[in-house]
């Protein structure tokens, strides 16, 4: 199971994961869940890329699945698609092991996911980017899919800077500044990995990286000049004070933001019908 070896291992949590994670369900179980009203599918779009000297390359994909499962549990009417693990990561390719798809490749995969799930009867979809490099490709795909499938609904997702702002709010409660919370392999991601996949964290190797504000200018430098233009070790933030307890709060805040987006959209749609 995807969460084996993590802190989420007791029986109740395992049962919940199997109830929403399509990759670990049988087709009759998925059919029955849809008949019971689960016609929303959450599609995590992750990455396989360097996360500094202390976090595994699968960090974005692993945590994207955690967020998606927690969101599906809270919504009560959603299932979670298999994570799209490699993403668009050319800015990390100077670090060993990083895998990057071409934009057109990811777009075709996204389109095929949509076509498959619509054929089975899903009518609402959320692409959740757990990797910042995927936002443009996902956004463009969603716009095309809205035109191609007018009878289906594609939820918007918070943009990267909004998500980072949410993470900064969690860090500030513990006196962790936004520069340390970071945008890549900093306190936020290290804490989340400690909470759910501690066996994939090398805290003894954790070092501070880029510690200036991650604003629109820094974001532009990252995507145009590559990660090394900001940090030679591939870290944007400071993971040295990361804790598992704070990691659970980072996840809860992410899921709360996503849930609010979905419920606000559903409420707006109901008002339009009235």
C-alpha positions, 0 to 999 in steps of 0.5 A, a space after each residue: 500500500 502506498 502509505 506502508 511504512 508511514 505513520 498512517 498505518 492503523 486499521 481504520 486509516 487503512 480502510 479509509 484509504 482503500 475506500 477512496 484510492 482507486 488504484 487500490 480498489 476493485 472495479 465493482 468497488 469503484 462502481 458501487 462508490 459511484 452509484 452511492 454518489 462519488 462522481 468527483 475524481 481528484 487527480 494528483 499531479 506530482 513530480 519525481 525530482 530532487 528535494 535537496 540532500 535530505 528528502 526523497 525524489 518522490 516527495 511531491 508525488 507522495 505528499 500529493 496523494 496524502 493531500 488528495 486522500 485527506 481531501 476525498 475523506 472530507 468531501 465524502 463524495 470523491 475518489 482519488 485517481 492514481 498519482 501522475 508521478 513525473 511532472 514538468 521539472 526541467 529546472 531541477 535537471 541539473 540534480 541527479 535523478 530528476 525526471 522531467 516530462 515535456 509539457 505536451 507529454 503531460 498534457 496528453 496524459 491529463 487529457 487521457 485521464 479525463 477521457 477515461 474517467 468521463 467514460 466511466 461516469 465521473 462528472 466533476 474533476 480536480 487536478 491538484 498540483 503538488 508540484 509548482 512546475 505543473 501549474 501552467 500545463 494543468 491550467 491550459 488543459 483544464 480550459 480545453 477540457 471545459 470546452 470539450 466536455 461542457 456537461 462536466 465540471 473542472 474545479 479550479 485550484 489555488 495558485 502556487 503563491 496562494 498555497 505557499 501563503 497558506 503554508 506560511 501561515 502554519 509556520 508562523 504559528 511556530 515562529 517559522 518565517 516564510 523564508 524558512 517555510 520555503 517553496 521547495 524542500 524547506 520546513 513545510 515539505 520536510 515536516 510533511 515527509 517526517 509526518 507521513 514518510 519519516 523513513 524517506 527523510 535524512 534530517 542529518 543532511 538537512 541544510 538551509 538553502 535559498 532564504 530570500 522571500 520567494 516572490 514573483 521575481 524569485 519564482 521567475 528566476 527559478 523557472 527560467 534559470 533553474 534551481 541552482 540559480 537560487 540554491 546550489 543544494 536544491 533547497 528553497 527554505 530551511 528544513 532544519 527545524 522541521 517536525 512531524 507535528 507541524 507537518 500534519 498541520 501543513 497537510 490539514 491547512 492544504 486540505 482545508 484550502 482545497 476543500 473551501 475552493 470546492 465547496 465554494 464552487 459547488 455553492 455558486 453552482 447551486 445558486 446559479 440553478 436556483 
